[in-house]
Amino acid sequence: MTADFLIIGGGIAGVSAAARLSHLGRVVLLEAEAHLAHHASGRSAALFEPRYGPAPVVELSLASDSHLRHAHGGVLSPRGLMVLAGPGQRAAFEADRDGMDLAGITVAEACAAVPILNPAAIAWAARAEHGWDVDTDRLIGDFAREARANGGEIVTGAPVRALRRDGASWRAETPAGAFAAPHVVNAAGAWADRVAALAGVRTLGLVPYRRSVARIAAPGGHDVARWPMLFGAGESWYAKPDAGALIVSPAEEDRSEPQDAWADDMVLAEGLARYEAMVTVPVTRPIATWAGLRTFAPDRVPVIGPDPAVPGFLWLAGQGGYGFQSAPAASQLLADLVAGRPPAIEPGLVAALSPARLS
């Protein structure tokens, strides 16, 4: 099958790219798993906090705000966030408070908002309302429908076994058949460097890191729906309401090989203990546990744009934990670069995201 663009990877990066590029030509998206968003995109904490991350990510997230809020009726709902610190964590607390533009609140105010908090364990607290839940399923679905409406095809169960330049086109071999296009977009998440190596393209040093999560019953039978997302100072843990329960993570970053990740029981237990130290209701048995891989470039900034050395090879990778909150602007940047039109974002940000910086 011949197309204008082959996109490798069916997470939020690949699906958003398929939507944007479908306005420029025929798109075929190749996803290795049986359905979209199987790996990191299906295991996200799903929070839009535009001030979270390094400066280039913050700029991308702010540029994505309008799309997330308004496109197709919007995918955001109010959540808010709160940072909590114990004695000895003041420096980490102040860095979080200032970096995410939070307002300091009293321990009593924190406990009033989240009644399971232990006032004896909390020395400092800060809160803001500029955090929103992201309906990730809807966002994936909206982008997929846009791609299909413009003639794009999404092929699942199609891991790329071979990828090579064949004249003016790239040719991808998969169990679902062979596909060819003059442009290939590497949106393969944790596998992005492996896809580059398969194509004979210089790898960029992208590294996946595991993050584990446990779902626990609503503590003490409380209605958690209106609680903010909670962060331990220095992102030492987090907890977030989710469908009447609470998801809790140790927020670890343990280097991993690209794989279908699973939670490390010891790491999870340590993270749950850090959460338990701040609350009055102990954790009993988790309802479920899982893990995802967050993939970073060496400078922890996403990689977006054409490879500087290999024609027709495009990168949309290294989103780390910021994929959903930055996807609208990231995919728009890729489409602008392909179309040869001036990007909507500033030239300095375009350069900061370019794969050329890692060459």
Secondary structure, 3 states (H helix, E strand, C coil): CECCEEEECCCHHHHHHHHHHCCCCCEEEECCCCCCCCCHHHCCCCEECCCCCCHHHHHHHHHHHHHHHHHHHCCEEECCEEEEECCCCHHHHHHHHHHCCCEEECHHHHHHHCCCECCCCCCEEEEECCCEEECHHHHHHHHHHHHHHCCCEEECCCCCCEEEEECCEEEEEECCEEEEECEEEECCHHHHHHHHHHCCCCCCCCEEEEEEEEEECCHHHCCCCCCCEEEEHHHCCEEEEECCEEEEECCCCEECCCCCCCCCHHHHHHHHHHHHCCECCCCCCCCEEEEEEEEECCCCCCEEEECCCCCCEEEEECCCCCHHHHHHHHHHHHHHHHHCCCCCCCHHHHHHHCHHHHC
